[in-house]
Each structure stands twice: as structure tokens, then as C-alpha cells.
Amino acid sequence: MFGWGELGIVIILAIILLGPDKLPEVFRTLGKIYGEYKKAKRRFELELIYGYEIPSREIIDELVKKRMDELGVTDFKDFGKKL
């Protein structure tokens, strides 16, 4: 990664090459690109965990109810005790 010296050189070069007028626009664009990257990365992680789409609340409730029936639990408060 960059140290303070290298970061300072990059900032000075950016100011010289781009000028102070275009610098905020460039940083705004870089911020949007980074935000899209983080969003795509999170979506990919969720696809690896859950499959192609995030399960809906109804599917999760159905799976919990099925597991509770398998364990013979009738009350949700007792669910943790039987695991």
C-alpha cells in the first residue's frame, strides 16, 4: 500500500495534472465507482452464501417452522432449548 510520501506525490501530481477545478469531480467519480464496487462485492458474497437470490422472509419462516416441527417444539420460546 502507499506510504505518506507516495500519497503526497500522487496528490501533488493530481493537482498539477488535473487542476483544482476538476479535482472534486474526479474524486466524486472515483467515490461512485468505489461505491458500486462495494455493492457488487456484497451482492456476490450474498450469492455465494444464499444462492442466486436472497431468500424471502416467507421462505425463512417456512424453514424455521419445518425445523421446529421436526424437533417437536410448539412454542418459539422453547426452540433454543431443544437445539
Rosetta constraint file for C-alpha pairs under 8 A:
AtomPair CA 2 CA 6 HARMONIC 5.83 0.50
AtomPair CA 2 CA 7 HARMONIC 6.07 0.50
AtomPair CA 3 CA 7 HARMONIC 6.16 0.50
AtomPair CA 4 CA 8 HARMONIC 6.10 0.50
AtomPair CA 5 CA 9 HARMONIC 6.36 0.50
AtomPair CA 6 CA 10 HARMONIC 6.24 0.50
AtomPair CA 7 CA 11 HARMONIC 6.23 0.50
AtomPair CA 8 CA 12 HARMONIC 6.17 0.50
AtomPair CA 9 CA 13 HARMONIC 6.07 0.50
AtomPair CA 10 CA 14 HARMONIC 6.05 0.50
AtomPair CA 11 CA 15 HARMONIC 6.25 0.50
AtomPair CA 12 CA 16 HARMONIC 6.20 0.50
AtomPair CA 13 CA 17 HARMONIC 5.89 0.50
AtomPair CA 14 CA 18 HARMONIC 5.57 0.50
AtomPair CA 14 CA 19 HARMONIC 7.20 0.50
AtomPair CA 14 CA 23 HARMONIC 7.49 0.50
AtomPair CA 15 CA 19 HARMONIC 4.81 0.50
AtomPair CA 15 CA 20 HARMONIC 5.84 0.50
AtomPair CA 15 CA 23 HARMONIC 7.01 0.50
AtomPair CA 18 CA 22 HARMONIC 5.88 0.50
AtomPair CA 18 CA 23 HARMONIC 6.20 0.50
AtomPair CA 19 CA 23 HARMONIC 6.35 0.50
AtomPair CA 20 CA 24 HARMONIC 7.59 0.50
AtomPair CA 22 CA 26 HARMONIC 6.25 0.50
AtomPair CA 23 CA 27 HARMONIC 6.21 0.50
AtomPair CA 24 CA 28 HARMONIC 6.01 0.50
AtomPair CA 25 CA 29 HARMONIC 6.19 0.50
AtomPair CA 26 CA 30 HARMONIC 6.16 0.50
AtomPair CA 27 CA 31 HARMONIC 6.03 0.50
AtomPair CA 28 CA 32 HARMONIC 6.31 0.50
AtomPair CA 29 CA 33 HARMONIC 6.23 0.50
AtomPair CA 30 CA 34 HARMONIC 6.10 0.50
AtomPair CA 31 CA 35 HARMONIC 6.12 0.50
AtomPair CA 32 CA 36 HARMONIC 6.20 0.50
AtomPair CA 33 CA 37 HARMONIC 6.17 0.50
AtomPair CA 34 CA 38 HARMONIC 6.25 0.50
AtomPair CA 35 CA 39 HARMONIC 6.20 0.50
AtomPair CA 36 CA 40 HARMONIC 6.07 0.50
AtomPair CA 37 CA 41 HARMONIC 6.02 0.50
AtomPair CA 38 CA 42 HARMONIC 6.13 0.50
AtomPair CA 39 CA 43 HARMONIC 6.16 0.50
AtomPair CA 40 CA 44 HARMONIC 6.12 0.50
AtomPair CA 41 CA 45 HARMONIC 6.24 0.50
AtomPair CA 42 CA 46 HARMONIC 6.22 0.50
AtomPair CA 43 CA 47 HARMONIC 6.23 0.50
AtomPair CA 44 CA 48 HARMONIC 6.32 0.50
AtomPair CA 45 CA 49 HARMONIC 6.32 0.50
AtomPair CA 46 CA 50 HARMONIC 5.81 0.50
AtomPair CA 46 CA 51 HARMONIC 7.39 0.50
AtomPair CA 46 CA 53 HARMONIC 7.76 0.50
AtomPair CA 46 CA 54 HARMONIC 7.04 0.50
AtomPair CA 47 CA 51 HARMONIC 4.68 0.50
AtomPair CA 47 CA 52 HARMONIC 4.97 0.50
AtomPair CA 47 CA 53 HARMONIC 6.17 0.50
AtomPair CA 47 CA 54 HARMONIC 7.33 0.50
AtomPair CA 48 CA 52 HARMONIC 7.65 0.50
AtomPair CA 50 CA 54 HARMONIC 5.90 0.50
AtomPair CA 50 CA 55 HARMONIC 7.12 0.50
AtomPair CA 55 CA 59 HARMONIC 6.17 0.50
AtomPair CA 55 CA 60 HARMONIC 6.76 0.50
AtomPair CA 56 CA 60 HARMONIC 6.51 0.50
AtomPair CA 57 CA 61 HARMONIC 6.13 0.50
AtomPair CA 58 CA 62 HARMONIC 6.08 0.50
AtomPair CA 59 CA 63 HARMONIC 6.21 0.50
AtomPair CA 60 CA 64 HARMONIC 6.21 0.50
AtomPair CA 61 CA 65 HARMONIC 6.09 0.50
AtomPair CA 62 CA 66 HARMONIC 6.09 0.50
AtomPair CA 63 CA 67 HARMONIC 6.17 0.50
AtomPair CA 64 CA 68 HARMONIC 6.11 0.50
AtomPair CA 65 CA 69 HARMONIC 6.15 0.50
AtomPair CA 66 CA 70 HARMONIC 6.27 0.50
AtomPair CA 67 CA 71 HARMONIC 6.30 0.50
AtomPair CA 68 CA 72 HARMONIC 6.02 0.50
AtomPair CA 68 CA 73 HARMONIC 5.12 0.50
AtomPair CA 68 CA 74 HARMONIC 7.14 0.50
AtomPair CA 68 CA 79 HARMONIC 6.82 0.50
AtomPair CA 69 CA 73 HARMONIC 6.08 0.50
AtomPair CA 69 CA 74 HARMONIC 7.43 0.50
AtomPair CA 71 CA 82 HARMONIC 7.02 0.50
AtomPair CA 73 CA 78 HARMONIC 6.53 0.50
AtomPair CA 73 CA 79 HARMONIC 6.06 0.50
AtomPair CA 73 CA 82 HARMONIC 7.65 0.50
AtomPair CA 74 CA 78 HARMONIC 7.66 0.50
AtomPair CA 75 CA 79 HARMONIC 6.81 0.50
AtomPair CA 78 CA 82 HARMONIC 6.85 0.50
AtomPair CA 79 CA 83 HARMONIC 6.90 0.50
